[in-house]
């Protein structure tokens, strides 16, 4: 039986970013589920069967950092890759404190994202 594609959940409130990442990950053989908000991810039982979460930090509503803490508090050990267009020291420190595999500054090059995913889900 062939191994299933790794499923990457992507949470970002920018529709064009979601579409771009979905295409990119598909080209590299990853399955994706996209969500326009942290709440949508939680409402649709997001963590079930997901191998890695690519998560924007600055979302309308619940932030990516808040979502990460919520998942951790509920016992979810899903590997998280944070991404943000606002790269400052305070944001980096928050992301690292929340626990992440990688921190990507938008726009990022494809190989940085793919490398981070491969480290998260070998």
C-alpha positions as CSV (number, residue, x, y, z in Angstrom):
1,X,0.0,0.0,0.0
2,X,1.5,3.4,-1.0
3,X,2.3,5.9,1.8
4,X,-0.2,8.7,1.9
5,X,0.9,12.2,1.1
6,X,1.9,14.3,4.1
7,X,-1.0,16.6,4.9
8,X,-0.1,20.2,5.6
9,X,-2.7,22.6,7.1
10,X,-2.2,26.2,6.1
11,X,-3.9,29.0,8.1
12,X,-3.7,32.5,6.7
13,X,-6.3,35.3,6.2
14,X,-4.7,36.3,2.9
15,X,-6.6,34.4,0.1
16,X,-3.8,34.9,-2.5
17,X,-1.2,33.6,0.0
18,X,-3.3,30.5,0.7
19,X,-3.7,29.8,-3.0
20,X,0.0,30.3,-3.7
21,X,1.1,28.0,-0.9
22,X,-1.5,25.4,-1.8
23,X,-0.1,25.3,-5.4
24,X,3.5,25.2,-4.2
25,X,2.9,22.4,-1.8
26,X,1.0,20.4,-4.4
27,X,3.9,20.8,-6.8
28,X,6.1,19.2,-4.1
29,X,3.7,16.3,-3.5
30,X,2.1,17.5,-0.3
31,X,-1.6,17.4,0.3
32,X,-3.0,20.6,1.8
33,X,-6.0,21.9,3.7
34,X,-6.4,25.6,3.8
35,X,-8.1,27.8,6.4
36,X,-8.8,31.5,6.4
37,X,-8.7,31.8,10.2
38,X,-7.6,30.1,13.3
39,X,-11.3,29.6,14.3
40,X,-12.0,27.9,10.9
41,X,-9.1,25.5,11.6
42,X,-10.5,24.6,15.0
43,X,-14.2,24.4,13.8
44,X,-13.3,21.8,11.2
45,X,-11.4,19.6,13.6
46,X,-8.2,20.9,12.0
47,X,-5.6,18.9,13.8
48,X,-7.1,15.5,12.9
49,X,-4.8,13.7,10.5
50,X,-2.7,16.8,9.8
51,X,1.0,16.2,9.8
52,X,2.2,19.9,10.0
53,X,0.6,23.3,10.5
54,X,1.8,26.3,8.5
55,X,0.5,29.2,10.5
56,X,0.4,32.9,10.0
57,X,1.0,34.8,13.2
58,X,-1.0,37.9,12.5
59,X,-4.6,36.8,11.8
60,X,-7.9,38.6,12.2
61,X,-9.6,37.1,15.2
62,X,-7.5,34.6,17.1
63,X,-3.8,35.1,16.3
64,X,-1.5,32.3,15.2
65,X,0.3,32.5,18.6
66,X,-3.0,32.1,20.4
67,X,-3.9,29.2,18.3
68,X,-0.6,27.5,19.0
69,X,-1.1,27.9,22.8
70,X,-4.7,26.6,22.5
71,X,-3.5,23.5,20.6
72,X,-0.7,22.9,23.1
73,X,-3.1,23.3,26.1
74,X,-5.4,20.7,24.5
75,X,-2.5,18.2,24.2
76,X,-1.9,18.6,20.5
77,X,1.8,18.1,19.5
78,X,1.4,19.1,15.9
79,X,4.6,20.6,14.5
80,X,4.1,24.3,13.7
81,X,5.9,26.5,11.2
82,X,5.1,30.2,11.8
83,X,5.1,32.7,9.0
84,X,4.6,36.5,9.1
85,X,5.1,39.6,7.1
86,X,6.1,41.5,10.3
87,X,9.5,40.2,11.2
88,X,10.7,41.9,14.4
89,X,12.5,40.6,17.5
90,X,9.3,40.6,19.7
91,X,7.4,38.5,17.1
92,X,10.3,36.1,16.8
93,X,10.5,35.7,20.6
94,X,6.8,35.1,20.8
95,X,6.9,32.4,18.1
96,X,9.9,30.7,19.7
97,X,8.3,30.7,23.1
98,X,5.1,29.2,21.6
99,X,7.2,26.5,20.1
100,X,7.8,26.2,16.4
101,X,9.9,24.2,13.9
102,X,10.7,27.3,11.8
103,X,9.9,31.0,11.5
104,X,9.5,32.3,8.0
105,X,9.3,35.9,6.9
106,X,6.9,36.6,4.0
107,X,7.6,36.6,1.2
108,X,9.8,33.5,1.5
109,X,11.5,31.4,-1.1
110,X,10.0,28.0,-1.8
111,X,13.1,26.0,-0.7
112,X,12.9,27.5,2.8
113,X,9.3,26.4,3.3
114,X,9.9,22.9,1.8
115,X,13.0,22.5,4.0
116,X,11.1,23.5,7.1
117,X,8.3,21.0,6.3
118,X,10.8,18.2,5.6
119,X,12.4,18.8,9.0
120,X,8.9,18.9,10.7
121,X,7.6,15.7,9.0
122,X,10.6,13.5,7.9
